[in-house]
């Protein structure tokens, strides 16, 4: 009986040692696998940097207008500055004009968004019907980014919709005119009179059409 118990003890001891060795091998294998894995490095997000172009593009459009079929002479529209020497949108500021007062109230809150403003005068020596000559002005409003320009443009179009007659008097000077949104800029093209009806679109096409190589 003693021999049987001794034999069982030896078998049990051998089995336990074997299990311990197998467990140790598995543990070492797991540790080795973990060590071989490369550490996960989280990439930090680099904030997108937006370079804002707030310079005037009038020189580019001046060349296009001078080379157009009407061969416009382009000069700085200094006379227009005297009518509105303050920053913001340019419009006919006649204190006795009811239309001006309505427009001023609506545009005053938008003036502070304008970060730059430039104006040029267009005058052609080529005659149209009768003794009329193509002429007009282009005003460039510059904003800090595209989203601001889009927001202001939408608000301007709403004012134009709400106060159409007043807009024509105070903003368009009773002349065929158009406003164009271009990136972070708004261009206001005002022709010289009703004899130029439709030519505001022609001027816009000359200014903004892309060259073949572009």
Buried (B, 14 or more C-beta within 10 A) or exposed (E): EEEEEEEEEEEEEEEEEEEEEEEEEEEEEEEEEEEEEEEEEEEEEEEEEEEEEEEBBBEEBBEBBBEBEBEBBBEEBEEBBEEBEEEBBBBBBEEEBEBBBBBBEBBEEBBEBBBBBBBBBBBBEEEEEEEEBBBBBBBBBBBBBBEBBBEBBEBBEEBBEEBEEBBBBBBBBEBBBBBBBBEBBBBBBBBBEEBBEEBBBBBBEBBEEEEEEE
